[in-house]
Amino acid sequence: MSVPRRRFPGARRARVVVGSALPIDVAERLPACDVVAPASGVMAQHALDAAVADADAVICLLQHRIDDAFLARAPHLGVVANNAVGHDNVDVPAASARGVLVANTPEVLTDATADLAFALLLATARRLGEGEALLRQGRWHGFDPAELLGAELSGRRLGLVGFGRIGRAVAARARGFGLRILYAAPHPAPAAVEAELGATRVELPALLASSDFVSLHCALTPATRGLIDAAALARMRPHAILINTARGAVVDEAALAAALHAGQLGGAGLDVFVDEPRVTPALLTAPRTTLLPHIGSATVAARTRMAELCVAAVAGWLEDRRPTNLVNPELWPPAT
């Protein structure tokens, strides 16, 4: 049961804690506030925990755990702006129970993440990382018709696990490469969307068994945690390539590494990991694997707009306006 939302009293300067350096000047955007933010890099969890005691608003990242214990340290906190689309790092029910609004940053990183997912697919299918390493390390001895043979995309099947904004954006890109699109999602997309993208909904086991490339675009929930486990990987084709730009914990990394080392899969392209920044050591040595440091939204435009949405959410709460992209909208109706 949620309680009425906290309101900013307005009789003092608000204190806004920002968990990392951002591509915009938060203090300049919120001149009536005292802004606490690192000059560079990301604030460690313990530092954020200490800084939140007298905070009215927090802008945080995925690696910041905003749980009930964190919220209990912040009696004045009215809004948490999560600088991400997903909000699995925030205990939203606990925030609602304390009257704290939670906002996120959807839509603005759709194209950037879809581009990156497709880049991972191409890089892994055509073994670009291996080729670059061969050249840079001085081990390339000239054209060899049997060297670094990869997979073509045209006419193959791409299976999308999750068919929200990013999944559909990947499907749109895939059509230009002649890929046939399957998707697995809890609910079917509108018929017009399926027709426009040439996408067919199937159950996950069928998608895994029939796709040449599988790209993950589902949110991290109790139902999707460890979704791609050893059993799921065993259903995939031996030449299939797995792409993950969603959340690391959707995949059982140990099982994936074992499958890659055993030659059970054609490859994997990963931008996210279970315990970031740590990467399961066996993945680092796995063949035909492209690994990136969580850069799906790392374009100037996307990261700037994400930061702007966070600041807009904070400004909205301070002015008693509904924040942009409210995750717990049940708090917004005026208390009776």
VEXTOR-758225 format. One line per 5 residues: number of its first residue (from 1); their letters; for each residue x, y, z of N, C-alpha, C. Coordinates in steps of 0.1 Angstrom, whole numbers. Last residue first. Layout:
NUM) a) X,Y,Z,X,Y,Z,X,Y,Z ~ ...;
end
This chain:
336) tappw) -63,124,-9,-76,128,-4,-76,129,11 ~ -36,134,-29,-41,127,-18,-54,132,-13 ~ -37,134,-65,-37,141,-52,-43,133,-41 ~ -20,108,-82,-33,115,-79,-32,122,-66 ~ 7,96,-80,5,110,-85,-9,116,-82;
331) lepnv) 12,71,-73,15,81,-63,10,95,-67 ~ 8,55,-95,-2,55,-85,0,65,-74 ~ 31,56,-111,21,66,-113,10,66,-103 ~ 60,48,-110,50,45,-100,39,56,-100 ~ 74,59,-131,74,45,-130,63,40,-120;
326) lntpr) 71,86,-152,69,82,-139,67,66,-138 ~ 80,104,-174,83,89,-173,82,84,-159 ~ 83,135,-157,84,127,-170,87,113,-167 ~ 63,142,-128,76,140,-135,75,132,-148 ~ 38,165,-124,41,151,-126,54,149,-134;
321) rdelw) 48,192,-103,43,187,-115,46,172,-117 ~ 60,205,-81,48,197,-79,41,195,-92 ~ 86,213,-85,75,223,-89,61,216,-87 ~ 100,191,-79,102,203,-71,91,213,-73 ~ 91,173,-100,88,171,-86,89,183,-77;
316) gavaa) 103,186,-122,89,184,-121,84,182,-107 ~ 130,184,-116,124,197,-117,109,196,-116 ~ 133,156,-118,136,163,-106,129,176,-106 ~ 127,152,-145,119,146,-135,121,152,-122 ~ 147,167,-158,133,171,-159,124,165,-149;
311) vclea) 169,152,-151,168,166,-146,153,171,-147 ~ 163,129,-167,164,128,-152,163,142,-146 ~ 162,140,-193,150,135,-187,151,133,-172 ~ 189,147,-195,179,158,-195,166,153,-190 ~ 201,122,-196,204,131,-185,194,142,-184;
306) mrtra) 191,113,-220,188,106,-208,190,115,-196 ~ 202,131,-238,188,132,-236,184,124,-223 ~ 229,124,-236,225,137,-232,210,138,-229 ~ 229,97,-245,233,100,-231,229,114,-227 ~ 220,102,-272,212,94,-263,216,97,-248;
301) avtas) 240,119,-283,226,123,-283,218,115,-273 ~ 264,105,-280,263,118,-274,248,122,-273 ~ 259,71,-271,261,81,-281,259,94,-274 ~ 256,45,-255,267,54,-255,269,62,-268 ~ 239,25,-250,233,39,-251,244,49,-253;
296) gihpl) 256,3,-249,244,3,-258,239,17,-260 ~ 279,-4,-235,279,9,-242,267,10,-252 ~ 292,-24,-218,279,-18,-215,278,-4,-222 ~ 318,-31,-231,316,-26,-217,303,-18,-215 ~ 316,-62,-250,317,-47,-250,313,-42,-236;
291) lttrp) 328,-89,-269,324,-84,-255,326,-69,-255 ~ 322,-116,-289,324,-101,-289,319,-96,-276 ~ 336,-147,-296,328,-139,-286,332,-124,-288 ~ 349,-170,-306,339,-163,-313,329,-155,-304 ~ 357,-187,-275,359,-184,-289,347,-177,-295;
286) atlla) 364,-173,-243,356,-181,-251,358,-178,-266 ~ 378,-158,-224,386,-167,-233,377,-176,-242 ~ 358,-145,-211,369,-137,-217,378,-146,-226 ~ 342,-164,-201,337,-157,-212,349,-150,-219 ~ 356,-172,-178,355,-182,-189,350,-175,-202;
281) ptvrp) 352,-151,-160,365,-153,-167,365,-162,-179 ~ 326,-129,-162,329,-143,-159,342,-146,-167 ~ 335,-96,-154,331,-105,-164,335,-119,-161 ~ 327,-68,-134,333,-81,-135,327,-89,-146 ~ 314,-44,-130,322,-45,-142,329,-59,-143;
276) edvfv) 286,-66,-133,294,-55,-139,301,-47,-128 ~ 275,-93,-132,282,-86,-121,291,-75,-126 ~ 264,-100,-157,257,-102,-144,262,-93,-133 ~ 265,-77,-184,270,-88,-177,263,-88,-163 ~ 263,-66,-219,259,-65,-205,263,-78,-198;
271) dlgag) 270,-71,-244,272,-57,-240,269,-56,-225 ~ 280,-98,-264,275,-93,-251,279,-79,-248 ~ 276,-122,-287,280,-108,-286,273,-102,-274 ~ 288,-155,-295,280,-146,-287,285,-132,-287 ~ 286,-185,-316,292,-173,-310,282,-165,-301;
266) glqga) 275,-210,-322,283,-203,-332,290,-190,-327 ~ 277,-235,-297,271,-223,-303,281,-217,-313 ~ 292,-256,-288,278,-258,-289,271,-247,-296 ~ 319,-256,-283,315,-255,-297,300,-258,-299 ~ 326,-254,-257,323,-268,-262,320,-268,-277;
261) hlaaa) 328,-227,-253,340,-235,-252,338,-249,-258 ~ 300,-222,-254,309,-216,-263,322,-224,-264 ~ 290,-235,-231,285,-239,-245,294,-234,-255 ~ 304,-222,-211,306,-237,-213,301,-241,-227 ~ 293,-197,-213,307,-199,-215,310,-214,-218;
256) laaed) 266,-202,-206,270,-197,-219,284,-200,-223 ~ 269,-211,-180,264,-220,-190,267,-216,-204 ~ 278,-187,-168,287,-199,-168,282,-209,-178 ~ 257,-169,-173,270,-167,-180,279,-180,-179 ~ 226,-171,-181,234,-178,-172,248,-178,-178;
251) vvagr) 210,-140,-188,218,-151,-192,225,-158,-181 ~ 199,-119,-175,189,-128,-183,196,-140,-187 ~ 219,-105,-163,213,-116,-155,202,-124,-163 ~ 225,-84,-181,234,-96,-180,227,-107,-173 ~ 199,-72,-202,205,-72,-188,213,-85,-187;
246) atnil) 204,-65,-233,193,-62,-223,199,-61,-209 ~ 219,-72,-253,221,-58,-249,210,-55,-239 ~ 232,-101,-265,226,-96,-253,229,-81,-251 ~ 230,-127,-289,233,-113,-287,225,-108,-274 ~ 242,-157,-301,234,-151,-291,239,-136,-289;
241) iahpr) 240,-177,-330,248,-166,-323,238,-159,-313 ~ 242,-211,-341,235,-199,-337,244,-190,-329 ~ 251,-236,-348,258,-224,-354,252,-211,-350 ~ 235,-253,-334,249,-253,-331,257,-241,-337 ~ 205,-238,-322,212,-244,-333,227,-244,-330;
236) mrala) 193,-243,-288,197,-234,-300,205,-242,-310 ~ 188,-259,-267,178,-259,-277,182,-251,-290 ~ 209,-253,-250,209,-266,-257,199,-267,-268 ~ 201,-229,-240,212,-229,-249,213,-242,-257 ~ 181,-238,-222,177,-229,-234,189,-230,-244;
231) aadil) 196,-253,-204,186,-259,-212,182,-251,-224 ~ 213,-233,-193,219,-244,-201,209,-251,-209 ~ 194,-203,-199,202,-211,-191,207,-223,-200 ~ 180,-175,-202,188,-183,-212,198,-191,-203 ~ 169,-167,-178,160,-172,-188,168,-181,-198;
226) grtap) 179,-154,-156,184,-168,-159,176,-174,-170 ~ 150,-137,-152,164,-139,-146,168,-153,-149 ~ 124,-135,-160,135,-135,-171,149,-137,-165 ~ 108,-135,-137,106,-145,-148,117,-146,-158 ~ 118,-113,-123,119,-127,-117,117,-138,-128;
221) tlach) 133,-94,-149,122,-96,-139,125,-110,-133 ~ 146,-72,-171,150,-82,-161,139,-82,-150 ~ 130,-71,-204,134,-65,-191,138,-76,-181 ~ 145,-82,-235,135,-83,-225,140,-76,-212 ~ 160,-87,-257,155,-74,-255,144,-73,-245;
216) lsvfd) 185,-106,-273,177,-104,-261,173,-90,-259 ~ 185,-125,-303,189,-112,-297,179,-109,-285 ~ 199,-150,-321,189,-147,-310,194,-135,-303 ~ 201,-164,-353,206,-154,-344,195,-151,-334 ~ 187,-185,-363,202,-185,-365,209,-175,-357;
211) ssall) 160,-203,-348,167,-190,-351,182,-192,-353 ~ 148,-226,-339,147,-223,-353,155,-211,-357 ~ 149,-229,-311,153,-240,-319,154,-237,-334 ~ 141,-204,-301,155,-209,-299,159,-220,-308 ~ 114,-205,-309,123,-194,-314,138,-199,-313;
206) aplev) 104,-226,-295,104,-227,-309,114,-216,-315 ~ 107,-217,-268,114,-229,-273,115,-230,-288 ~ 90,-192,-270,104,-192,-268,111,-205,-272 ~ 65,-192,-296,69,-194,-282,84,-195,-281 ~ 62,-164,-319,63,-179,-316,66,-180,-301;
201) rtagl) 52,-141,-343,53,-144,-329,53,-159,-327 ~ 69,-126,-369,60,-137,-365,62,-141,-351 ~ 73,-97,-389,76,-105,-377,65,-115,-374 ~ 74,-76,-408,76,-90,-412,79,-99,-401 ~ 69,-51,-400,83,-56,-397,85,-70,-402;
196) eaeva) 43,-47,-408,53,-38,-412,67,-43,-411 ~ 30,-69,-395,31,-68,-410,41,-59,-415 ~ 34,-62,-368,39,-75,-374,40,-74,-389 ~ 19,-38,-368,34,-38,-365,40,-51,-371 ~ -7,-47,-374,0,-38,-383,15,-37,-381;
191) apaph) -12,-63,-352,-11,-70,-365,-4,-61,-375 ~ 6,-55,-322,-5,-53,-332,-2,-59,-345 ~ 23,-84,-307,23,-70,-311,10,-68,-320 ~ 11,-105,-280,14,-102,-294,14,-88,-297 ~ 29,-109,-249,17,-105,-256,20,-102,-271;
186) paayl) 54,-118,-241,42,-122,-234,29,-119,-241 ~ 73,-129,-270,69,-119,-260,56,-123,-253 ~ 95,-136,-295,88,-142,-284,85,-131,-274 ~ 97,-135,-331,98,-129,-318,90,-137,-307 ~ 115,-136,-362,106,-142,-352,107,-135,-339;
181) irlgf) 121,-125,-394,120,-121,-380,110,-130,-373 ~ 147,-129,-417,134,-132,-414,132,-131,-399 ~ 169,-105,-433,166,-115,-422,151,-117,-421 ~ 178,-85,-450,171,-97,-456,169,-108,-446 ~ 186,-62,-441,197,-72,-443,191,-86,-448;
176) grara) 164,-48,-436,173,-43,-446,184,-53,-449 ~ 154,-61,-413,147,-63,-426,156,-58,-438 ~ 169,-52,-392,172,-65,-398,165,-67,-411 ~ 159,-28,-385,172,-28,-391,174,-41,-398 ~ 134,-37,-375,134,-27,-386,148,-27,-393;
171) avarg) 144,-52,-353,137,-58,-364,136,-50,-376 ~ 153,-31,-337,163,-41,-343,156,-48,-354 ~ 129,-19,-331,139,-12,-338,150,-21,-344 ~ 117,-40,-316,111,-36,-329,121,-28,-337 ~ 134,-40,-293,133,-52,-302,127,-48,-315;
166) irgfg) 129,-14,-284,143,-17,-289,142,-30,-298 ~ 101,-15,-277,107,-4,-286,120,-9,-292 ~ 96,-50,-275,92,-36,-272,99,-27,-281 ~ 98,-78,-275,94,-71,-287,89,-57,-284 ~ 116,-106,-266,112,-93,-262,109,-85,-274;
161) vlglr) 139,-119,-284,133,-123,-272,129,-110,-265 ~ 140,-126,-318,140,-115,-308,132,-119,-296 ~ 158,-143,-341,148,-144,-331,150,-133,-320 ~ 163,-143,-375,166,-136,-363,155,-137,-353 ~ 172,-165,-400,162,-162,-391,168,-155,-379;
156) rgsle) 185,-157,-434,186,-164,-421,174,-159,-412 ~ 185,-141,-456,178,-153,-457,177,-161,-444 ~ 216,-126,-448,204,-127,-457,198,-140,-458 ~ 240,-130,-434,227,-127,-427,215,-130,-436 ~ 267,-153,-432,259,-143,-439,246,-141,-432;
151) aglle) 294,-160,-410,280,-162,-414,274,-151,-421 ~ 329,-166,-417,318,-162,-409,304,-166,-415 ~ 362,-176,-416,349,-177,-423,338,-175,-414 ~ 390,-172,-411,379,-164,-405,366,-164,-412 ~ 403,-186,-441,405,-179,-429,393,-171,-424;
146) apdfg) 404,-197,-466,398,-205,-456,399,-198,-442 ~ 418,-179,-483,404,-182,-486,397,-190,-475 ~ 438,-155,-471,437,-169,-471,422,-172,-472 ~ 460,-128,-476,447,-133,-479,448,-149,-479 ~ 485,-125,-449,479,-123,-462,466,-131,-465;
141) hwrgq) 491,-131,-423,501,-133,-433,496,-132,-448 ~ 487,-118,-391,481,-120,-405,491,-121,-415 ~ 499,-112,-368,497,-127,-371,490,-129,-384 ~ 501,-88,-355,511,-92,-365,510,-106,-369 ~ 481,-79,-339,491,-87,-333,502,-92,-343;
136) rllae) 464,-67,-357,471,-59,-348,483,-66,-341 ~ 453,-90,-371,461,-80,-378,470,-72,-368 ~ 440,-104,-350,450,-111,-359,459,-100,-366 ~ 422,-85,-341,433,-89,-332,444,-96,-340 ~ 405,-83,-364,413,-71,-359,425,-75,-351;
131) geglr) 394,-109,-364,402,-104,-375,411,-92,-371 ~ 381,-110,-340,392,-119,-342,401,-114,-353 ~ 362,-90,-345,371,-89,-334,383,-98,-335 ~ 347,-100,-366,355,-88,-368,365,-87,-357 ~ 331,-122,-374,343,-124,-367,353,-112,-368;
126) ratal) 306,-120,-385,317,-119,-394,331,-119,-387 ~ 290,-123,-362,288,-132,-373,300,-132,-383 ~ 300,-103,-346,302,-117,-342,300,-126,-354 ~ 294,-80,-360,308,-82,-356,310,-97,-352 ~ 266,-82,-363,275,-82,-375,289,-86,-371;
121) llafa) 258,-81,-336,254,-93,-345,264,-94,-357 ~ 268,-57,-328,273,-69,-322,270,-81,-330 ~ 252,-40,-344,267,-40,-346,273,-53,-340 ~ 227,-45,-333,230,-50,-347,245,-50,-350 ~ 231,-33,-308,228,-47,-309,231,-53,-323;
116) ldata) 236,-7,-316,247,-15,-310,244,-30,-310 ~ 211,1,-327,223,1,-335,234,-8,-330 ~ 196,-2,-304,193,-11,-315,205,-11,-325 ~ 207,18,-288,208,5,-284,206,-5,-295 ~ 200,41,-304,214,38,-300,216,24,-296;
111) dtlve) 172,39,-305,180,38,-317,194,35,-314 ~ 165,42,-277,161,31,-285,170,29,-297 ~ 169,62,-259,181,54,-262,177,42,-271 ~ 145,74,-255,155,82,-260,168,74,-264 ~ 127,54,-243,125,59,-257,138,66,-262;
106) ptnav) 130,61,-208,127,53,-219,127,61,-232 ~ 142,66,-180,145,74,-193,142,65,-205 ~ 122,71,-150,133,65,-158,135,72,-171 ~ 114,77,-115,113,80,-129,124,73,-137 ~ 95,75,-86,106,69,-94,103,72,-108;
101) lvgra) 87,92,-55,84,90,-69,97,84,-76 ~ 79,80,-24,90,85,-32,87,82,-47 ~ 63,70,-3,58,82,-10,69,88,-19 ~ 69,46,7,74,58,14,70,71,7 ~ 58,29,-11,54,28,3,59,39,11;
96) saapv) 74,35,-34,59,38,-33,54,38,-19 ~ 98,22,-26,97,37,-28,83,42,-27 ~ 90,-4,-25,95,2,-13,94,17,-14 ~ 83,-8,-53,72,-9,-42,77,-3,-29 ~ 109,-4,-65,98,5,-67,87,4,-56;
91) dvndh) 140,-6,-59,128,-13,-53,116,-3,-53 ~ 161,-5,-86,153,3,-77,141,-6,-72 ~ 172,-20,-105,181,-17,-94,173,-9,-84 ~ 154,-22,-126,155,-34,-117,164,-31,-105 ~ 147,-4,-145,147,1,-131,148,-11,-121;
86) gvann) 156,5,-179,152,-5,-168,154,1,-154 ~ 166,30,-189,153,25,-192,148,16,-181 ~ 184,54,-168,183,41,-175,168,39,-179 ~ 188,68,-143,194,72,-156,195,59,-165 ~ 161,75,-123,171,64,-127,175,67,-141;
81) avvgl) 154,96,-99,155,96,-113,165,86,-117 ~ 134,97,-72,146,90,-77,145,90,-92 ~ 121,121,-49,121,115,-63,135,109,-65 ~ 122,128,-22,109,128,-29,109,121,-43 ~ 137,125,9,138,122,-5,124,121,-11;
76) hpara) 139,130,36,134,141,27,133,137,13 ~ 151,107,47,137,111,51,131,122,43 ~ 170,84,39,167,96,32,153,101,35 ~ 174,58,48,184,68,52,180,82,47 ~ 154,44,36,152,47,50,163,57,55;
71) lfadd) 164,40,11,153,49,12,151,53,27 ~ 183,19,17,187,32,12,177,43,14 ~ 165,-1,25,175,4,35,180,18,30 ~ 151,-6,2,144,0,13,154,6,23 ~ 173,5,-25,164,-5,-18,158,2,-6;
66) irhql) 190,10,-51,181,19,-43,170,10,-37 ~ 222,6,-60,211,-1,-55,202,8,-46 ~ 237,15,-90,233,20,-77,221,12,-72 ~ 240,7,-116,248,0,-106,245,5,-92 ~ 223,24,-130,219,10,-128,227,3,-117;
61) lciva) 224,56,-112,227,47,-123,222,33,-120 ~ 204,85,-102,213,74,-100,215,66,-113 ~ 196,114,-86,198,109,-100,208,98,-99 ~ 174,123,-60,186,115,-64,185,112,-79 ~ 163,149,-38,162,142,-50,175,134,-53;
56) dadav) 169,157,-13,155,158,-17,153,150,-30 ~ 192,145,12,188,147,-2,173,148,-4 ~ 204,138,36,197,151,35,193,155,21 ~ 215,113,30,208,115,42,200,128,42 ~ 230,107,7,215,108,6,208,112,18;
51) aadla) 257,103,11,252,116,6,237,118,6 ~ 259,76,19,263,87,28,257,100,24 ~ 252,63,-5,245,60,8,247,72,18 ~ 272,72,-22,258,76,-24,250,74,-12 ~ 293,59,-10,293,74,-11,279,79,-13;
46) hqamv) 287,33,-15,288,37,-1,288,53,0 ~ 287,31,-43,274,29,-35,275,35,-21 ~ 306,58,-59,305,44,-53,292,43,-44 ~ 299,77,-87,299,76,-72,297,62,-67 ~ 318,77,-116,306,72,-109,308,72,-94;
41) gsapa) 335,104,-134,332,90,-130,319,88,-123 ~ 340,137,-120,341,127,-131,338,113,-125 ~ 330,151,-99,336,158,-111,337,149,-123 ~ 299,140,-85,314,139,-87,318,147,-99 ~ 276,162,-69,279,153,-80,294,152,-81;
36) vvdca) 250,180,-56,262,172,-52,264,162,-62 ~ 235,211,-58,238,198,-65,251,192,-60 ~ 210,230,-46,224,226,-42,226,212,-48 ~ 189,249,-68,192,237,-60,207,236,-56 ~ 183,267,-87,178,269,-73,181,258,-64;
31) plrea) 193,258,-111,201,268,-104,195,271,-90 ~ 196,233,-128,188,234,-116,194,245,-107 ~ 213,235,-149,199,233,-152,190,234,-140 ~ 237,239,-135,232,249,-144,218,248,-147 ~ 239,214,-122,238,226,-114,233,238,-123;
26) vdipl) 242,197,-144,230,196,-137,228,209,-128 ~ 254,199,-175,257,206,-162,244,206,-154 ~ 256,168,-192,251,181,-190,254,186,-177 ~ 266,142,-190,271,151,-202,264,164,-202 ~ 276,137,-156,267,135,-167,271,145,-178;
21) asgvv) 291,118,-130,292,129,-139,283,126,-151 ~ 267,103,-107,278,103,-116,279,116,-123 ~ 245,107,-89,255,95,-87,266,94,-97 ~ 236,136,-74,238,129,-87,249,119,-86 ~ 213,150,-52,225,142,-53,225,134,-66;
16) vrarr) 201,181,-44,200,170,-54,214,163,-55 ~ 183,199,-22,196,192,-23,194,181,-33 ~ 167,231,-24,166,216,-25,180,211,-27 ~ 165,257,-1,171,252,-13,171,237,-13 ~ 132,261,14,147,261,15,152,256,1;
11) agpfr) 105,258,13,110,269,21,126,270,22 ~ 95,237,-2,98,250,-9,103,261,0 ~ 89,210,4,83,221,11,85,235,6 ~ 79,186,-20,90,195,-16,84,207,-9 ~ 61,158,-9,62,171,-16,73,179,-11;
6) rrpvs) 56,124,-13,62,134,-6,63,147,-15 ~ 24,109,-20,37,113,-24,43,124,-15 ~ 7,88,4,7,100,-5,22,104,-8 ~ 17,53,1,12,65,9,13,77,0 ~ 7,21,-10,15,33,-11,9,44,-2;
1) m) 8,-12,0,0,0,0,9,12,0;
end
